[in-house]
Amino acid sequence: MSLNSFGHLLRFTTWGESHGPAIGAVVDGCPPGLALSEADIQPFLDKRRPGQSKFTTQRQEPDQVRILSGVYEGQTTGTPISLMIENVDQRSKDYSDVAAKYRPGHADYAYDAKYGLRDPRGGGRSSARETASRVAAGAVARKIIPNVAITAYLVEIGGVAIDRSRFDLAEIARNPFWCPDAVTAAVWEEHLYAARKSGSSLGAIVECVATGVPAGWGSPLYHKLDAQLANAAMSINAVKAVEIGDGFAAARLRGEENADRMRPGEDGPAFLSNHAGGIAGGISTGQPIVVRMALKPTSSILTPVETITRDGQAAEIVTKGRHDPCVGIRAAPVLEAMVALVLADAMLLHRGQCGSAASP
């Protein structure tokens, strides 16, 4: 029984720990004959890479990916694709206190309760470092669905949300927060600076939109496309809630308000709204797919908090080291990767059952 793998026809397994010699992923089920090289994967890893601004951990990792198998003469062979990323800037001594005490809000106690032991160096598998492997795997998935565009961005940090009247996708690349609202990005900068200075951290909400997904991907009931997306997003470390489309806000609408009304279009229905987030009955409608995830504040903080030691004694803990004051800042490329992996898997499953990547 594997608990480190995700997907069905397209399946990937991540391996490695935050402070081990390397991390990586094995992607299985990728069709043969697709052009793939390290250069196709590296740009996505560069977006997630730490140490690129004063608002992220200053751990300096180049995150250079190596393809170890599954590619020959620049093309996928249909066999497992093994990807490796070396860890080069570990500081395991920063976690000596964590080995003896549990960080409230982190997975320390839960790992001990389950396994009877854990790797305290950077949190081991519970570290956000693991998400680099997902990003590398997601880059492979994008090759399977080249006509689907996937873009993620932050819409809220520390309870301060963007103003959608100022929404500008081009702005995402101009600030360190993946924020489509320049005014709100400046406010976030002040809030994050204050949180870091006080030894605390902030939570965030990340939104991802996938366009170009045809109607018909996904399955009803037990393999709903939205259920797979929710599973994928919820599996990301620090994520505590997931919404599809309007999400919880849909519960506050009346039926006629929530209905995505349709009119005749040139190529299928023309929808007048997208409250459902591009999915109905577990199957894509051809509209943009919208996924939103909420990440809790970083648990490794300099503010003293009450805890217990591994032998059950009362204690306080201050987590030293290099940590993101908001893990959501680097989560946009991770959500993009997981959405890509789900959609590529859905395309292959649809093709296997219905004989084409898109419905007629």
C-alpha positions in Angstrom: 0.0 0.0 0.0 1.6 3.2 -1.2 0.8 6.4 0.7 3.2 8.6 -1.2 1.7 8.3 -4.7 -1.1 10.2 -6.4 -3.0 9.7 -9.6 -4.5 6.9 -11.7 -3.4 6.5 -15.3 -0.8 9.2 -14.7 0.7 8.5 -11.3 3.5 10.1 -9.5 5.4 9.3 -6.3 7.5 11.8 -4.4 10.5 10.8 -2.3 13.1 12.4 0.0 13.2 14.6 3.0 13.8 18.3 3.6 17.4 17.8 4.9 18.3 14.5 3.1 20.8 14.4 0.2 18.0 14.9 -2.4 14.3 14.9 -3.1 12.5 13.9 -6.3 9.6 12.3 -8.0 8.8 9.3 -10.2 6.2 9.9 -12.9 4.6 6.8 -14.3 2.0 6.5 -17.1 3.3 9.4 -19.2 2.6 8.7 -22.9 5.6 8.1 -25.1 6.9 10.5 -27.8 6.5 13.8 -25.9 9.4 16.2 -26.1 10.8 16.6 -22.6 14.1 17.9 -21.1 15.3 19.5 -17.9 14.8 22.9 -19.6 11.1 22.2 -19.8 10.9 21.6 -16.0 13.3 24.1 -14.6 11.3 27.3 -15.2 8.5 26.0 -12.9 11.0 25.1 -10.2 12.5 28.5 -10.5 9.2 30.1 -9.7 8.8 28.0 -6.5 12.5 28.2 -5.5 13.2 29.7 -2.0 15.4 32.7 -1.2 14.1 34.9 -4.1 12.8 37.7 -1.9 13.0 39.0 1.7 9.5 37.5 2.3 10.5 33.9 1.8 12.9 31.6 3.6 16.5 32.5 2.9 17.5 28.9 2.3 19.5 29.0 -0.9 18.6 26.0 -3.0 19.2 26.1 -6.8 16.6 23.4 -7.3 18.3 22.1 -10.4 16.4 19.1 -11.7 17.9 16.0 -13.3 16.0 13.5 -15.4 17.4 10.1 -14.5 15.1 7.9 -16.6 12.1 7.7 -18.9 13.5 10.1 -21.6 15.6 9.1 -24.6 17.0 11.5 -27.2 14.7 14.2 -25.9 11.5 12.2 -25.9 9.5 10.4 -23.3 9.7 6.6 -23.7 6.5 5.6 -21.9 8.5 4.2 -19.0 8.8 5.8 -15.5 10.3 9.2 -15.5 12.6 9.7 -12.5 13.4 13.3 -11.5 15.9 14.3 -8.8 16.6 17.6 -7.1 19.7 17.8 -4.8 19.5 19.5 -1.4 22.5 21.7 -1.0 21.8 24.2 1.8 20.6 22.2 4.8 21.1 23.5 8.3 20.0 20.6 10.4 21.4 22.1 13.6 18.6 24.7 13.5 16.2 21.8 14.5 18.0 20.5 17.6 15.2 21.9 19.8 12.5 20.5 17.5 13.9 17.0 18.1 13.0 17.2 21.7 9.8 19.3 21.6 6.7 19.4 19.4 5.9 22.5 17.3 2.2 23.3 17.9 0.4 23.5 14.5 3.1 21.4 12.8 3.0 17.6 12.1 5.7 16.8 14.8 3.4 15.1 17.3 1.2 13.4 14.7 4.2 11.8 13.0 5.5 10.5 16.3 2.0 9.2 17.2 1.8 7.3 13.9 5.3 6.0 13.4 6.9 6.1 16.8 9.8 8.1 15.3 10.3 11.1 12.9 12.9 13.1 11.1 13.0 16.4 12.9 15.4 18.0 10.3 13.3 20.6 8.7 10.2 18.5 9.3 11.3 15.7 7.0 8.4 14.8 4.7 6.0 17.3 6.3 8.2 20.2 5.1 7.2 22.5 2.3 10.4 21.4 0.7 8.5 18.3 -0.6 6.5 20.5 -2.9 9.4 21.0 -5.2 9.0 17.4 -6.3 5.3 18.0 -7.1 6.3 21.1 -9.2 8.7 19.0 -11.2 6.1 16.3 -11.8 3.5 18.9 -12.7 5.8 20.2 -15.5 5.7 16.7 -17.0 1.9 16.7 -16.8 1.7 20.0 -18.7 3.3 18.3 -21.7 0.3 15.9 -21.8 -2.3 18.8 -21.9 -0.5 21.5 -24.0 -3.7 23.3 -24.8 -4.7 23.9 -21.2 -3.4 27.1 -19.5 -3.0 27.0 -15.8 -2.4 30.1 -13.7 -2.4 30.5 -9.9 -2.1 33.6 -7.8 -2.6 34.8 -4.2 -5.9 36.5 -3.5 -5.5 37.0 0.3 -2.8 37.2 2.9 -3.4 37.6 6.6 -7.1 38.3 6.1 -6.5 41.1 3.6 -8.0 40.3 0.2 -7.4 41.7 -3.2 -9.8 44.1 -4.9 -11.0 42.3 -8.0 -11.8 45.5 -9.7 -8.1 46.0 -9.9 -7.4 42.4 -11.1 -4.4 42.4 -13.6 -2.8 39.0 -14.5 0.3 40.8 -15.8 0.8 42.2 -12.3 1.6 38.7 -10.9 5.1 38.7 -12.4 5.8 42.2 -11.0 5.7 41.5 -7.3 7.0 38.8 -5.0 3.5 37.7 -3.8 2.0 36.4 -7.1 -0.6 39.1 -6.5 -2.8 40.4 -9.4 -3.5 43.6 -7.5 -0.6 46.0 -7.1 -2.2 48.1 -4.4 -3.0 45.1 -2.2 0.5 43.7 -2.8 1.9 46.9 -1.2 -0.3 46.3 1.8 0.7 42.7 2.1 4.4 43.8 2.2 3.7 46.0 5.2 1.8 43.2 7.0 4.4 40.5 6.3 7.2 42.8 7.4 5.4 43.4 10.7 4.6 39.7 11.2 8.2 38.7 10.6 9.6 41.4 12.8 7.3 40.2 15.6 8.4 36.6 15.2 5.0 35.5 13.8 3.5 34.4 10.5 0.4 34.8 8.3 -1.9 32.5 6.4 -3.0 32.9 2.7 -5.5 32.0 0.1 -4.3 30.9 -3.4 -6.6 30.7 -6.5 -5.9 28.7 -9.6 -7.7 29.0 -13.0 -7.4 26.4 -15.8 -8.7 27.4 -19.2 -8.9 25.3 -22.3 -10.3 22.2 -20.6 -13.0 20.8 -22.9 -16.3 19.6 -21.7 -16.4 15.9 -20.6 -13.4 15.3 -18.5 -14.0 13.7 -15.1 -16.5 11.1 -13.9 -19.7 11.2 -11.9 -19.9 10.1 -8.2 -16.8 8.4 -7.0 -14.2 10.0 -9.3 -15.6 13.5 -9.7 -13.1 16.0 -11.2 -13.7 18.4 -8.4 -13.1 15.7 -5.8 -9.8 14.9 -7.5 -8.8 18.5 -7.5 -9.8 18.9 -3.9 -7.8 15.9 -2.9 -4.8 17.2 -4.8 -4.9 20.7 -3.2 -5.7 19.3 0.2 -2.6 17.0 0.0 -0.3 20.1 -0.1 1.3 20.7 3.2 -0.3 23.6 5.3 -3.6 23.5 3.3 -6.7 23.5 5.5 -9.5 24.2 3.1 -10.4 23.9 -0.6 -13.1 25.5 -2.7 -14.3 24.8 -6.3 -15.9 27.8 -8.0 -17.9 29.9 -5.5 -17.3 27.2 -2.8 -18.8 28.1 0.5 -20.3 31.3 -0.9 -22.6 29.2 -3.0 -24.4 28.1 0.2 -25.5 31.7 0.6 -27.1 32.1 -2.8 -30.6 31.3 -4.0 -31.1 28.6 -6.7 -31.7 31.1 -9.4 -28.6 33.1 -8.4 -26.3 30.1 -8.3 -27.5 28.6 -11.6 -24.9 29.0 -14.4 -27.5 30.0 -17.1 -26.9 29.0 -20.7 -27.7 30.4 -24.1 -27.0 29.0 -27.5 -23.4 29.5 -28.5 -21.4 29.0 -31.7 -19.7 25.8 -30.3 -21.9 24.5 -27.5 -23.6 26.5 -24.8 -22.6 30.0 -23.9 -22.6 30.3 -20.1 -23.6 33.5 -18.4 -21.8 32.8 -15.2 -19.4 30.3 -13.6 -20.5 29.7 -10.0 -19.7 26.0 -10.4 -16.1 26.6 -11.2 -16.2 24.8 -14.6 -17.4 21.5 -13.2 -21.0 20.0 -13.0 -21.8 16.5 -11.7 -18.1 15.8 -11.4 -17.5 16.5 -15.1 -15.9 19.6 -16.8 -18.3 21.9 -18.6 -15.8 23.6 -20.9 -15.7 26.7 -18.7 -12.6 27.8 -16.8 -11.9 25.5 -13.8 -11.5 27.5 -10.6 -9.8 26.1 -7.5 -9.1 28.0 -4.3 -7.1 26.8 -1.3 -6.4 28.2 2.2 -3.1 27.8 3.9 -2.6 28.1 7.6 0.1 30.4 9.1 3.6 28.9 9.2 4.0 26.9 12.3 7.7 27.5 12.7 7.8 30.9 14.4 10.0 32.8 16.8 7.2 33.7 19.1 7.3 31.4 22.2 4.4 29.0 22.4 3.4 26.4 24.9 4.1 22.8 24.0 5.3 19.5 25.5 8.4 17.5 25.1 8.5 14.0 23.6 8.4 12.5 27.1 5.3 14.5 27.9 6.8 17.4 30.0 5.4 20.9 29.8 7.7 23.3 27.8 7.9 26.3 25.5 9.3 26.3 22.0 10.8 29.0 19.8 11.6 27.6 16.3 14.8 29.1 15.0 16.1 28.8 11.4 15.0 30.0 8.0 11.2 29.9 7.5 8.6 31.5 5.3 6.6 34.1 7.2 3.8 33.0 4.8 3.9 29.7 3.1 1.3 30.8 0.7 3.8 33.0 -1.2 5.5 30.0 -2.8 2.3 27.9 -3.0 1.0 29.2 -6.4 3.4 27.1 -8.5 2.6 24.1 -6.3 -1.2 24.4 -6.8 -0.6 24.9 -10.6 1.4 21.6 -10.6 -1.3 19.6 -8.8 -4.0 21.0 -11.0 -1.9 20.0 -14.1 -1.4 16.5 -12.7 -5.2 16.0 -12.1 -6.2 17.4 -15.5 -3.6 15.3 -17.4 -4.8 12.2 -15.6 -8.4 13.1 -16.3 -7.6 13.6 -20.0 -6.0 10.1 -20.2 -8.9 8.5 -18.3 -11.4 10.2 -20.6 -9.5 9.1 -23.7 -9.3 5.6 -22.4 -13.1 5.4 -21.8 -14.5 7.6 -24.5 -11.8 7.4 -27.2 -10.9 11.1 -27.5 -9.3 13.8 -25.3 -12.3 16.1 -25.8 -16.0 15.3 -26.0 -17.8 15.8 -29.3 
